[in-house]
Amino acid sequence: MGNYRNFKLVYYFVAHGTAHAEREQLEKDIAFFEKYMKVDKVYLEPWRSGVLADRDHVMMCREVFEKHGIEAAGGITTTIMTPDGDEPKQRLFDTFCYNDRKMTDRLTEVCAYIGGLFNEFIIDDFFFTNCTCGACRAGRDAYNAAHGITDGRWQEYRLDLMEKVSREYIIGPAKKANPACRITIKYPNWAESYQETGYNPAKQRDLFDMIYTGTEARDTVTTDQHLPRYLSYSLMTYFESMCPGRNGGGWFDPFDLRITEQYVEQALLTAFSKPKELMMFCFQALTGNRFVPALGFALDRLDDALDHCGNPAGIQCYLPDNCRGEDNIQDFLGMCGLPVMCTPYWPENAEAVLLTRSSACDPDVVNKLERYLAAGGKALVTSGFVEATIDKGIRKITSILFTGRKASGNRYRVETATGWNEVLYPQGRDAVTIPVCEFRNNAAWALAKVNGTEESFGLLLRETYGKGVMLTLAVPDHFPDLYRMPREVLTRIRAEFPVTRVYAECGAGISLFPYDNDTFILYPYVTAESQPDTIRLHVKGTTEGLEMPLVRDFRSGDKAVLKPLYERNGETVFETRAVPGEYVLYRIL
């Protein structure tokens, strides 16, 4: 594939750097990276926020990189300063007003210029609009009037506008200048907000040659986005499912991070999805950066690990185009050890599906679920999904109703997977508040409950339908409260959804990444509170051991093998140590 066997390593070179590059300094900066890693490709950007690199600078940079064996492609960031003499408009990050003729004419010129320079370029993830100037408001109002939209919303108008912009101001001019030019649109990490500002994968995936995925998770506590780090994996699976073979890679950056392991985690989780490219943004921010040696150290071992991995496998989370709801709940569950993959298409042949309030944006989702369950499927649905589909037919599947009541507690009742006669009563450190799912006894059965003083409330409810099973999870309004639940509770949820026969017995903060060839990766995250822990791995059926292909037995020199702790109720159980920041690859023997 490149210098690494399983992915290409690439970096992005921003326009200011391209426009002002000096050969001698560029050579020195490339040498810094060469000490720690093997880069295959660079995306050279001629335009960003009014900075336009001239042809001589672009060609000089390209020449230097190619001399080092690094392939060169182009890039563009669709931001622009206010044209001279014009009154400024309120535009977040200086994104374009696509109703401003001066701005769109400039974009057309720049795309033709870049198309003429490169046979490939990528659009950084500022390709959206939030402008609310008079022309934009008039455009919205005219569109809404023509389409019977009476609440004044922006979504449909901006989706339509950005589809037109893609065709007429980006793709058209670039391909006219160079018919061989291939154009990639990079989508940002804020997937459940795309439609509000015009990101339109439903249409753009058929317009652009390739797509790309933003996998920046950054610090989850102190930054504005507060994205669970599992997103670096799940969003990759979403876009690979959307456009099989056309998801060019995952793009992460060093910003708003103070812990080195958390920077490297972005690369690890992106790579666990088996991408074509790992993109480091950006060359200028990483030159001389302490994160680079750490990442370089991780890459060779990561390449070795991926040699053993098949195709990613997991519970299919259905996120239809332009959906919104329980933002990123699937990633919070991924942080709790459920191996979740995402798809914009109904996963009718999946062994297990996850449905959230976002899934309910598909008006036909209940009928699809009913057919899936009746045929023998297994679904995990959130309380938000059930609540959003109460008036859409879900009552034919479930007895659950909502009255707005909430319940809090830190004591739990958990029926083990071995049967109702074995019950655990774990206690959490802090109370968790969940919606009260009012269900009918014996129509539904509570596998796990939160206990109040004199009453208990359903947390994980099981119902059968036809040949299938549906489990409803009462999701706290504060999604990170899932992390507060005891390991016995989280393990009970996982036990219902083993993927490739495996589930983990542990608390939150450990993710499982299974593959379709009996391998899986276990990764414990680095957080302020994380500590090494002893956990257990459950494998359905009988197996003689778990081989660790990257670990050698210090006595024999052979690959290390984890031997079973015991076998019980059709499961083989192993005990191991989980160390934050250190992933382990296993193969079921």
Secondary structure, DSSP 8 states (H G I E B T S, - for coil): --SSSS-EEEEEE-HHHHHH--HHHHHHHHHHHHTT----EEEEEEEETTEE--HHHHHHHHHHHHHTT-EEEEEE--B----TTS-----GGGB--TT-HHHHHHHHHHHHHHHHH-SEEEE-S-------SHHHHHHHHHHHHHTT--S--SHHHHHHHHHHHIIIIIIHHHHHH-TT-EEEEEE-S-GGGHHHHT--HHHHTTTSSEEEEE-----TTTSSS---TTHHHHHHHHHHHHSTTTEEEEEE--TT---HHHHHHHHHHHHHT--SEEEES-HHHHTT-THHHHHHHHHHHHHHHHHT--SB--EEEE--TT--SSTTHHHHHHHTT--EEEESS--TT-SEEEE-TTGGGSTTHHHHHHHHHHTT-EEEEEHHHHHHTGGGTGGGT---B--S-EEEEEEEEEE-TT-TT-EE--EEEEEEEEE--B--BTTBEEEEEEE-SS-EEEEEEEEEETTEEEEEE---SSGGGGGGS-HHHHHHHHHT--BTTEEEES-SSEEEEEBTTSEEEEEE---SS---EEEEEEEES--S-EEEEEEE-TTT-SEEEE--SEEETTEEEEEEEE-TT--EEEEE-
